[in-house]
Amino acid sequence: MHVKAKSVPWALGILSAATLALEINLTRLFAVAQFYHFAFMIVSLALLGFGASGTLLTLFPRLRARDPVHGLVWAGWSFAITALGAHWLTIRLPFDSFRLTLDWRQWGILALHYLCLSAPFLCSGWAVGHLLAANPEKSNRVYAANMTGSAVGCLLAMALPSWVGGEGVVVIAAALGIGAALVGTWHAARPPVCHWVRLVHIVAVMLLILAALRIPPFLAIGLSPYKALSYALQVPGAERILQQWNALSRVDVVQSSSIRSLPSSSFLCAHPPPAQLGLTVDGDNLSPISHVTPGFNELPFTDCLLTALPYRLRPGAEALVLEPGGGFDVLVALGEGARQVTAVVSNPLIVHAVREQGDWAGNLYDDPRVRLVTQNGRSYIRRAETQYDAIDLALTGSQRPIASGAYSLAEDDAHTVEAFVDDLKRLKGDGLLAVTRWLQVPPSESVRAFALAVEAVERTGGNPKSDIAALRSYRQMLILVQRSAYTPGELEAIRAFAEERRFDLVYLPDLQPDEINRYNILPEPIYHETYSALLQAEDRQAWYRGYPSDVRPPTDDRPFYGHYFRWRQVPEVLAAAGHTWQPFGGAGFLVPLALLILATLAAGTIILLPLVLKRSPLSTGRSGWQIGLYFALLGLGYLCVEIPLMQRFILYLGHPTWSMSTVLFSILVFSGIGSRFSHRVPLRTALVAIPVLVVGYILVLPRLLEWTIVLPLWARLLVSTALLAPLGTLMGMPFPRGLSRLEDAPLVTWAWASNGALSVIASILAALVALSWGFSAVLVLGAGCYLAAIAARPRYPAR
């Protein structure tokens, strides 16, 4: 069936949109079903499908002999079937991540998940590689259609979850795959046959859309049994009363008699907590929604809470509470007499979940004493003009076993040195910054918070020895920071508050030895000793290096608050594996490292397999190794530039979702434009200009964003797009320009394989480099890849 070529770009664009929407959505699905870093790993390995498609096209010439449009029809249907099949199989055969070191079968299940999830990417990658091999002289148009379609897919991944949920996006992606096949058959030369073919496609698309609107039970994902929501639902009589998705998360509200949360309370607390519902984000970090009377003036249970102290020191405070989740910290502030509370919640679904409880929850976020702001807390702090008596960094995350290193890949821009400096600047002259963290032994999480406070006080011209106070309950640490020295009256008030409720003093400027470790007695006063050693260290960096865990204060360039791993911990982790209960065997940080090794082996196999089977592009007599290196460097460099830029714009745009969608959309769209017109720009010029621009971004971008952060959101979106346009345009040029210099189809498909395989390595390597050295180091790595590509670029004339 002959089909006109004009349908090819549209069909490829739709298939590319489906592919990127599925890729982004898999991150969301596995973050909900498992944990953050497993979502990252699953999607990374799934992208091996792109590289594998190039290897298959190189090894089997018959795959390249198909008519390109027939190939698109086949790829569209194959993508749809494998996307739905892989999703169903991962549900039917769940992976238990906590048993990796106890049950060898979990590794097999994990490998099977990788294999299944790579299948839809293999199908779409085959379509792109096939078109590139069929028309290398028109690779700029093929690449442009691929990039533009991917940009649209990015927008779909941001918008669709609110309408159809995470599972529904998988079904919509499958519908788009069949839609791509439908477009490929639209201009058939034999109408009677093609009418039936079109009808089949249209019916399939409509059925999938209906299924997305009402997900069948067999496609609904299950949660890890170790998540907070799973625990809460195991209690007899527990019931989930709300579940909603958006591009950022899935929010659930559960009703259960077991939910009673007063984590910072004293042993002497005489007042029980009110009835509570549990709010979870991605099935974890349960935050209470409390039953209170609308317009309440006082809450008896707040008197025995550690977090009540800031409001006792600053009566009638104008308070700012960052990320209060279900609103418990807002209740504490109002119950302790704060006259006005600004609650900053970045996720609108959380606000909706609390508001859904209405009078039962006291209409908390609609209380006239509460000013609600729905945006990123850092962004609000930077743009706000109000000065506050108290700023509370609410603790809504669950207590974690720090030794596992399992949560280190999650960025936290509210707990960096720059964030604490911004917070201190937003305080009134006698204002207080309250930071609450969980206790662990050996001290880790609270030590890092104390180190952040010390660094921030010094950067704002204060003296940490006189401007910081710390005290603990049996589970939590409260660190109070102000911009001036504590007065004798304030220190006496802190002592009286602690003594009456049996809280232990950990650090005060004039703390005496007999005041330490009095109530919640530890074998050694390790928290006081650690904080004092940190303050007294002559070489603080040396002290950080000598501490058992990595407790260096995170920065905006390295915002991984949960990353405490040191390489010298490896023998201890491996020795304990299988003998003590630890999430992921106590080796959370080692899992992405193991993935990097596996991905490198897989990428090497994809690239080298044609050589081993003696179907090598080197048989053409040209420098095939140089060609493979060139396209591999482009795949590595592209993602090493793209990934850190997403992080850089989070603070500026006020939300991770806005940052991800804006950066991805802008770079993909302008890469498509650059690809379309790449024949007008010399390849060497583009390869030199890219690293120059990247270095310029490292040096200049932070200041540009800081100067324009006061603009309204629509203006910041335009500024972001304008800033990304030059780099995105240039980054779209080297790939099609390189392909246009290749004459043989095996060389083209091998180049496609090399580029796809190294893209997977790039996504893992970028995360590991950022953990150790920061996002600027990842950008430098990306710039270096493009510089190296100058020497490796193909030098053969275009056909």
N, C-alpha and C positions, 0 to 999 in steps of 0.2 A: 504494500500500500504506500504509494508515493505521497509524501507530505511536503508542503511548501516550507522553505527554510525560515520564513518569517515567524513561525511559531516557536522556533528553538529558543531564542532569548527569553521569551515570556515563560515557557515551560521550565527552563533552567532557573529563572528567577524565583518562580513559585516553589520549586523543589529546594532551592537554597534557603528560602524563607522558612520552609518547614523544617529543614535541618537545623538551622540555628535556634529556632524556637524550641525544638526538642532538646538540643544541647543545653541551653540555659535552664530549661524546665527540669532536666534531670538533676541539676544541682539542687534545686528546691526540693524535689521529691526525695532525694537521698539524705538531704539535711533533715527532713522530717522523719523518714523511716529509720535512719541510722544517726550519724553525727556528722558535724561539719566537714571534717577532713576526709571521711569516706565519700561524701558527695563529690568533693574535689577529685579524689582518686578515680572514682567510677567514670566521671566525665572525661578525665584525662586519658584513661585507657580506651574509652569508647572512640576517641579521636584517632586511635591507631587505624580505624577503618579507612580513613582517607589515605593513609600511606599504603595500607594493604591493597587498596584498589589499584594504585599505580603499579604495584608489583605484579598483580594478576594481569593487568593489561600488557605489561612487558613480557611476562612468561607465556601468555596465550594469545597469539596474534589474532585468533578467530574472534576474540572478544572485541577487537578493534575493527573487525570487518563488518560489523552490523551497521545498518543505516543509522545515522545519529539520532533521528527522531524516533525510530523504533526503539533505540536504546533508551531514550528518555521515557518512553511509555513503560518499558520494562522496569527501569529504575524507579519510577514513581510508584508502581504497584508493589515492587519489592520493598521499597522503603516503608510503605504503609503497613504491609504485612509483618515485616520484621520489627518495626517499632512497637506494634501492638503485641506481637508474640513475645518479644523480650520483656516488655512491661508485665505481661501476664506471668511469665516464667519466674521473674524475680519475686513476684508476690507468692506464687505457689511454692517456691523453694526459698524460704527466707534465710538470710545470712545473719548469724549470731556473732557479732564482732567481739564481744567480751570473752568468747571461748577460743580465740585464735591460738593460744598457747596450750590449751587443754584438749582440743579436739582437732585432729589433723584434717578431718572432713570439711571443716569450715574454710580451709584454704582452697579445697576443690570447689566448694560452692562459690567462693569469691571469684575464682578463675572462670567458672561457668558464667557468672554474672558479667564479667568483663567481656567474655566471648560473645554472649548474646547481645549486649548493649553496643558492641562494635558493629553488629550486622547492618542496622539502618544507615550508619555512617559509611560503611563499605559500599552500599548501594548508591547513595548520593555522590560519594567520591568517585565511583566508577563513571557516573554520568558526566561529571566535570572533566575527569581525565580523558574519557573517550572523545569528548568534543574538542579538547585541547589537542589531542593526537591527530584528529581528523583535519583540523584547520590550524596548524601552528602559526601560519602567517596572520590569522585573525584571532590570535589568542587574547589580544587586548579586549576585543568585544566579548568573548566568552568570559574572561575574568571579570569584566565590568558587570555583566549580568549576574555572575555569581556573587560579587561583592554587594551590589545593589539589593538583590534579593535577600542576602544575609542581613542587611541593615533593616529591611522590613521585618524579617523574622525576629530581630532584637526587639522591635516595638511590640510585636505580637506577644512575645514572651513577657513583656512588662504589663500589657493590658489584659490579656485573656484570663489569668488566674482569678481575677476578681469576678469574672462572669461564669467560668466553668470549673474552677478549682485546678489543682495541680494535675490530677489524673485526666481531667478534661482537656488540658493542653496537649497531652500525648495523643488523644483521639483526634483533636483538631489538626495536629501535625500530620497524622495519618491521612486525614481528609485532604489536606493540602497536597500530600504526595500523589493521591489519586487525581486531584485537581490539575497537577502538573501533567499527568498522563492525558487527562481530558483535553487540555490545551494543545498537546502534541498531536491529537487526532482531529483537531477542529477543521482543518483545511484539506480533508481527504479528497482524492480524485474520484472515488466511487461512492456516491451518496447513499445508495441503499444499504450497503454493508456498514458504512460509517455511522449511519443514523442509529443502528442497533448498538454499535460500540459506544457511541456517545451516551445513549440512554443508560447502559450499564454503569458507565462512569458517574453519571449524574445521580442515579439511584444510590450508588455506593457512598458518594459524598454526602447526600442528604441523610442517609441512615447514620453515618458517623457523626454528623452534626447533632442529630437527635440524641445519640448515645452520649455525646459530650455534655449536653444540657442535663442529662439524668444518668449519671454514671452507674453502670451495672455493678452489683456487689463484687463480682469476680475481678473487676479492675480497680477496686478500692485498695489503697496501700495499707499495710499494717505497720505498726510502730515497734521499734525495739522494745523488748520487755523491760529494759533497764531505764527507760525514760520515765519522767515524773508522771506523765499522763497515764502510762500503762500501770504504774503502781496505784494511782488514785482510783482507776476503774476496776481494780481487783477487789476492792472493798464491797461487801454485800450492800446492795441498795444504791451504789454509786451510779450516777447517770450523767451522760454528756448532754448539756442543754444548749450548746451553741458550738458551731464549727464554721469558720470562714477562712477564705484564702485571699491573699493579694500577691503582688509581685515580690513582696519582701518576706512573707512568712505565712504559716497557717496558725490561726489562733483558735484555741478550744477553751470552753468553760465547762467545768465539771462540778456537779453537786454531790457531795459525799460527807457523811458524818465524821470521817477521819481527818478532815481539813481543819486544823486549829494551829494557826501560825502566830507565834510571838518569839521570833528567833533571838532577839536581843534582850529578853526579859531577865529579871533577877530571880534567884531561887526563892526570894521572899515575896514574890508577886502574889497578892491576895485576890486579884481580880482576873477571872478567866477571859480569854478572848471572846469576842462576839461570834455568832454564827458566820461562817465564811464559805465562799465558793472558791474554787481554784482556777486561775487563769494560766494557761501555758502557751508559750510561743514555740512553734515547731515541736510540740509535745514535751517540752522540757522547761526548766526554770519556773516552777510553779510559784505564782504570785497570788496572794489572797485578795479577794474582793469581799470586804467586810460589811456586815449588816449593821447599819446605823440609822438613827432618826434624822430626817432632813432638817437642816438648820441647827444641828447639835452645837452646844457651847463647850462641853467638856466630855472627855471619855476617861473613865476611871482607870482603865487598863494601861493607859499611856504613862502613868506615873512611875511604873516600875521598869520602863524601857530605857536602855542605854541611849537610844537616839533622842530621848526627851531632853538630854542635857543642854544642847545648843539653845533651846527655847527657854530654859531656866536661866541661862546666862544672858540671854537677850530677850526679855519679856516684851510681848507685843511686837514681835519681829515682822518685818516685811521679808518673806522667805522666797527662795527659789529652790524648787525640787526638780532634779533632772532625772528623767526616766523612772517615774514612780510605779510603772506597771499597773497593777490593779488598784493602786491609789493608797496603799497602807501608809507610806511616808507622808502623804498629804493629810491623812487623818491624824497622824501624830502631831504635825505642825498645827493644825486647827485645834486639836484637842488640848494642846499646850498653850493656846492663846495667841498664836500668830494672827495678826490683823489682816494680812493679805498674803496669799500663796500663789506664786506663778508656777504652774506645773507644765513642764516641757516633755512631751511624749512624741517620739519620732514616728511611731507606727500608728496610723489612724485606726487600724483594726482593734487595737487595744482600747482606744477611747470608745469605739463603738461597742465593744464587749461590756465595758463598765456601764455605759449609758443604757444598754439593754436591760439592766437590772433595775432601773428607775428608782422609785421610792425605797425599795428594799435596800439599796446601797446608798441611800441618802442623796441621790442625784448629785454625787460627789463632784463630777467634772462640770456640773452646771450650777454649783453653789456660788452665790454672789461674791463670796470671799475668795474664790478660786479663779484665776485667770489662766485659761488653757491655751497652750501654744503647741501646734502640731508641726514640729520640724526637728532637725538634728540639734541636740543640745549645744554642741560646740558652735554651730552656725548662729544659734540664737545669742549665745554669750558674746560672740564677736560683734553682732549687729545691735544688741540691746544698748539702751542708754541709761536704764534704771540701775541704781546702786542698791545693794541688798544688805540686810542685817545678818542673814544666814543663807548659805548655799549648801544644799544637801545633795551629795552624790548617792542616790538611793541604791541599795544593794538588793537587786531582784534576781540575781543569778544563784543557782544552787551551789551548795558546798561541794568542792571537787577534791579528789585525791591528787594533789599536786605532783606527786612522784610519777604519775602515769604520763604526764606530758600530753595528754590526749586532746586537750582543747587549745593547743598553742597556735593553731592556724587562724583563729578568729581575731580580726582586728578590733581594737577598742580605742577609739579616738577621744574618749572622755577621760582616760587615765594615761595621759602622757605629760611630760614636763611642760610642754607648751599649753596644754589644756589647763593644768593647775595654775600656771601663770595667768592665763586668761581669767580663771575663776577668782583669783586673788585680786586682780585689777577691778573686777566687777563688785567687790565688797565695799561697804562704807568703811570709814576709818577704823571703827572698832568691830567690823563684821567678822563672822566666823565661817570657815569652810569646814564642813563635817564630812568625813570619809569613813565609811563602815566597810570592813572586810571580814571574811571568815578566818578562823584560826586553824592552822595546821601545825603538825610537829613532824620534822623541824620547821621553824617559822619560815614562810616563803611569801605567801600572798600579802600578809599584813606588813612584812618587811619592805616589800616593793612599794606599797602605798606610803610607808613612812619615808622611804628614800625619795619618792616623788615629792612629798611635802618639803623635805629638806632642800632639794634642788630648786623647787619653785620659790621658796622663801628667799634663798640666796639670790636668785635672779631678779627678784623684786626689791632687793636692797635690805632685806630683813636679816635677823639673826635666828637661825633655827633652834639654837639652844634655849632661847627665851620665848619664841613665838609658837611653839608646838606643845600640845598636851595629848596624852594617849592613855586610855583605860580600857579594860576588857571585862566582858561577861564570861560565862563558861563556854560560849561558842563564837563570839564576835569581838572584834577590836574596833573601837571608835577613836579616830585621830582628828583632833580639832586644831585648825591652823588659823592664825590671824596675822594681820599686817603690822602688829606692834607687840611689845612684850606684855605678858599677862601681869595684871596688877595683883597685889597681895589679896585684895578682896575677891578677885576672880579665882585665884588659886584656892582660897579657903572655901569658896562655893563649890568648886569641883571636888574637893576632899569631902565635904559634907554630903554631897549628892552620892558619891561612891560609897561612903561608909554606911549611910542609911540603907542602901539597896544591896550592899555586899558585892560591889564591883571592885575589881583590883586595879589600883593605879599602876601604870606601866612606865609612863614618862611624864614628869613635870620638871620645870626648870630648877625647883628646889626640893626634889623628891629625896626623902631620907631612907636609909636602908631598912629601918623597921616598918616602913609603910608598904613594902613590896611583898607580893605573893602571900596575902593574908587570908583570903576567903576561898577562892577557887584554886586551891594549892596545887602547884606543879612540883615535880621532884627538884627542879632547878628553875630559878626565875629567868628562863631563857629569852623571853620577849624583852624584858628590861635590859638584860645583858647585851642582846643583839642591837637594840636601838642605841644604847649608850656607846657601844663599840663603833657603830656607824658614825655617830656624831663626833666622836673623839679621834677618828682615824686621821692621821696626817696625810696619807695618800689614799683618798677614797676609792680611786679606781683599783688600786692594789687590793683594798679590802673587798671590793666587789669580786675581783678575780679569785680571791681566796675563799669566798663563801661557798658552801656546798652546792647551792643552787644558783642559777643565774637570776639575781634580783636587781640587776641594773635598771634604772628608771627608763621606761619606754619613751620614745620620742615620736613625733608625727611621722618621721621617716621610717621608724621601726615600731609600729603601734601594737605590739603583740603582748598584751599584759599577761596572758596566761602561759607564756613560753618561759619555762624555768630550766629547761634541759641543758646539761653540760655533757660533753663527750666523755668525761671521766666517770659519769654515772653508768656507762654501758655495761661494765662487768657486773655491777650490782643489779641492774635491771635484768640481765640475762640469767644471773644466778637465782633470782627470785621468780623467774617466769615459771608458771605452773605450780608454784608452791604457796604463793600468797594471792589473795583476791585483789586484782588490779584491773581496771578497764583496759582492754586491748593488751592484756598481759603485762601492763606496766611499761609498754614500749610505744606509746602513742606517737612520739616524734620519730621513732625508727620506722614506722609504717610508711610514711611518704618517702623516706630514704630508700627503703626496700623497693618501693614502687619505682623510684628513679632508676635503680639498677635494672629492674625488670623491663621498664620502658626502654632503657638504653639497649638491652639485649634484643628486645622486640624490634626496635628501630633498626638496629644493625642487621637483623635477619631480613627485614623488609628490603633494605637497601642492597644487601650482599647476595640475597638468594638468587637473583638472575645471574650473577657472576659464577656462583657455585654450580648452577645447572647449565653453565656454558651457553646461556642465551643472553650474553652480556652486551650492553651498548658499547663496550670497549671494542667490540669486533669491528666497529666502523672505522677504526684507526685513529679516532680522535681521542682527546684526553677526557675519557668518561669520568675518571675520578675527579677531575677538576669541575666538571659539570655537576656531578652529584654534590660536591662540597658547596658549590655556589648556591644551589637551591636549598640545601640543608641549612646554610647560614641565613638565608632569607626567612625560612620557617622559624628558626630560633630567634632571630632578631625581631621579627614582627610582633610576636607575643611578649617578648621581653621589654618592648616599648609600650605595648597596649595595656598590659596588666597593671604596671605601676601608675599609669596615667589615670586609670579608673579610681585608684585609691586617692590620688592627689586632688580629685575634684569632689570627693565626698563632703569635706568641710565647706567648700565653696557653694555647692548646690543645695546643701542642707539635708541630703538623704542619700544612702547608698544606691537606692533604686534610680534616683535621678542621675547620679553619677554614672552608673553602669550603662543605663540606656543612652545617655548623652554621648559618652565617650565611644561606646561601641557603634552607635548609629553614625556619629560624625566621621569616625575613622573609616568605617566600611563604605559609607556613601562617597567620601572624597577619595578613598582608594579606588572605588569604581570609576570615578571621574578621571583620576590619574591614569588608570589602566586604559581607559578609552582613548586618551590623548598621549599615551606614552611614546608613540612613534615620533612625536615632535620634540622630545627631550633626549639628549645624549645620555646613554646609560651611566657613564662615569660621573656625569654631572649630578644625576639623581642620587647615586650611591655616596657621593661626597657630601651632598647637601643634607642628607638625612641625619648622619651623626652630628653635624654642625648644629642642626636645629635641636636635636635631643640634648646636647650639652647646654644650648641656650635655654631650653626648658628647665633644666636642673638649676641653672643660675638665676633666671629671671622670673619663671612662672610663679613661685611663691609670692613674690612682691606684687606682681600684677593681680593675682587673685585677692591678696589682702587689700589692695587699693580699691578694688571694685566690688568687694563683698557687701557693701552697703546698698547696692542696687537692688531693685525688686527682682523676683525670681525670673520673670520673662526676659529681663535684660541680662541677667547672669547666664541664662541658657544661650542667648545670642552671643555673648562674649565667649563662652566656652566653645561654641561651634566655630566662631571666627578664629580662636586660638588654635584649635585642632585642625582646621582646614589645610594650612600649608603642609603640615607633617603628614596628614592622611593622604593628601594628593601625591606627595613624593613617594610614600610607602607603597602606593599602588602601581608604581612604574617598573621596578626592577624585575618582578616576576614575568609579566608578559614580554618585556623587552628581551629578557634572557631566552624565553621560549622561541621568540621570533628568529633567533640565531641558530636554532636547531633544525636540521633538515629531515631527520629520520624519526618516525613514530616511536620506536623503542626508546630513543633518547628522551622524547617528550614525556612518555609515561614514567620512565625512570626518574626524571626530574620531579614529576608530580609525587611519586612515592617518597623521594628524599625530603621534599618540602613538608608533606603531611606527617611523616614519621618524626621529624625533628620538632614539629609543632607540639607534639605530645610531651617530648622531653622538656621543651621550653616552659610549658605550663607548670610542671613539677619543679624544675630547676629554679624558676622565678620565685616560687613560694619559699623554697629552702634558702636561697640567697637573701631574700627579704627578711626571713627570720633571723639570720645571722648578721647581716650587714646593712639591711635597710633597702627601701625601694629605690633610692638614688643609685645604689650599686647595681640593681637590676637594669635601670636605664643605661648605665655605663656599659653593662654587658651587651645590651641590645645595640648600642652605638658601635661597640667593638665588632659585633657580627657584621654590620653593614660595611665597616671599614675593611674587614677581612674579605668580604665579598668582592671588593674592587679587584683584588689580585686574582680571585678565582672566577671572575666573570667570563662567560663564553665569548670568544673573539671571532666567531665565524660569521660571515655576512648573511643577512637574512635572505630568504629565498625570494 
